[in-house]
Amino acid sequence: MLENIVSILNNKLVTPIYADSLGDLIGEIESTAESATTVEDLVQSIVNISIPLGVLAAVVLLTFAGYNMITSQGNPEKLGEAREVVTNAIIGFGMIVLATAILLLIKNVLDLPTS
């Protein structure tokens, strides 16, 4: 199932995504999620998609903030905004790590099967 989602994303992300094709992408992901036979499979597929997306968002925000710091030319307002973006990106990344740790802890405490 995960391979299906990854192949769908790879096929769609290699080509330009337009607004009308975005609905097709969501439909394909929904059909893959509907093919999950258990709740654990569904949750696992959601986690497998959301964690890399969150990490990618953090990297993009840190890159954006770095660019803003470089181009601020010493302007205190722009530097403050860039620092705020860096702080928020780091806090968001920390929340992703913490959420993953909590999920692993719950899985280990309840002895849930690994998929």
C-alpha positions as CSV (number, residue, x, y, z in Angstrom):
1,M,0.0,0.0,0.0
2,L,2.8,2.4,0.9
3,E,4.5,1.6,-2.4
4,N,1.3,2.6,-4.2
5,I,1.1,6.0,-2.5
6,V,4.8,6.6,-3.2
7,S,4.5,5.7,-6.8
8,I,1.4,8.0,-7.1
9,L,3.3,10.9,-5.6
10,N,6.4,10.3,-7.7
11,N,4.3,10.2,-10.9
12,K,2.5,13.4,-10.0
13,L,5.4,15.3,-8.5
14,V,7.7,14.8,-11.5
15,T,5.2,16.5,-13.8
16,P,3.8,19.9,-13.2
17,I,0.7,19.9,-11.0
18,Y,-2.2,22.1,-12.1
19,A,-5.3,22.8,-10.2
20,D,-7.4,20.2,-12.0
21,S,-4.8,17.5,-11.7
22,L,-4.5,18.1,-7.9
23,G,-8.0,16.7,-7.5
24,D,-6.9,13.6,-9.4
25,L,-3.9,13.2,-7.0
26,I,-6.1,13.5,-3.9
27,G,-8.6,11.0,-5.4
28,E,-5.8,8.5,-6.0
29,I,-4.5,8.9,-2.5
30,E,-8.0,8.5,-1.1
31,S,-8.5,5.3,-3.1
32,T,-5.3,3.9,-1.8
33,A,-6.3,4.9,1.8
34,E,-9.7,3.2,1.2
35,S,-8.0,0.0,0.2
36,A,-6.5,-0.2,3.7
37,T,-8.0,-3.3,5.4
38,T,-7.4,-2.3,9.0
39,V,-7.3,0.9,11.0
40,E,-3.6,0.3,11.7
41,D,-2.9,0.3,7.9
42,L,-4.8,3.6,7.5
43,V,-3.0,5.3,10.4
44,Q,0.3,4.0,9.1
45,S,-0.3,5.3,5.6
46,I,-1.3,8.7,7.1
47,V,1.8,8.9,9.3
48,N,4.1,7.8,6.4
49,I,2.8,10.7,4.3
50,S,2.5,13.4,7.0
51,I,5.9,13.1,8.7
52,P,8.0,13.5,5.5
53,L,5.7,16.4,4.5
54,G,6.2,18.1,7.8
55,V,10.0,17.7,7.6
56,L,10.0,19.0,4.1
57,A,8.0,22.1,5.2
58,A,10.5,22.7,8.0
59,V,13.4,22.6,5.6
60,V,11.6,24.9,3.1
61,L,10.9,27.4,5.9
62,L,14.5,27.3,7.2
63,T,15.7,27.9,3.7
64,F,13.3,30.8,3.2
65,A,14.3,32.3,6.5
66,G,18.0,32.0,5.6
67,Y,17.4,33.7,2.3
68,N,15.6,36.5,4.1
69,M,18.5,36.9,6.6
70,I,21.0,37.1,3.8
71,T,19.0,39.6,1.8
72,S,18.0,41.8,4.8
73,Q,21.1,44.0,4.4
74,G,21.1,44.7,8.1
75,N,17.5,45.9,8.3
76,P,16.4,45.1,11.9
77,E,12.8,44.5,10.9
78,K,13.6,42.0,8.2
79,L,16.1,40.2,10.5
80,G,13.5,40.0,13.2
81,E,11.0,38.5,10.8
82,A,13.6,36.0,9.5
83,R,14.5,35.0,13.1
84,E,10.8,34.5,13.9
85,V,10.4,32.2,10.9
86,V,13.5,30.2,12.0
87,T,12.1,29.9,15.6
88,N,8.7,28.8,14.3
89,A,10.2,26.3,11.9
90,I,12.4,24.8,14.7
91,I,9.4,24.6,17.0
92,G,7.3,22.9,14.3
93,F,10.1,20.4,13.6
94,G,10.3,19.7,17.4
95,M,6.6,19.1,17.5
96,I,7.0,16.6,14.6
97,V,9.7,14.8,16.4
98,L,7.7,14.8,19.7
99,A,4.6,13.5,18.0
100,T,6.6,10.7,16.4
101,A,8.1,9.8,19.7
102,I,4.7,9.7,21.4
103,L,3.3,7.5,18.6
104,L,6.2,5.1,19.0
105,L,5.8,5.1,22.8
106,I,2.1,4.3,22.6
107,K,2.8,1.6,20.0
108,N,5.5,0.0,22.3
109,V,3.4,0.3,25.5
110,L,0.3,-1.3,23.9
111,D,2.4,-3.9,22.0
112,L,0.9,-3.0,18.7
113,P,2.2,-4.9,15.7
114,T,4.7,-3.3,13.4
115,S,3.7,-2.9,9.8
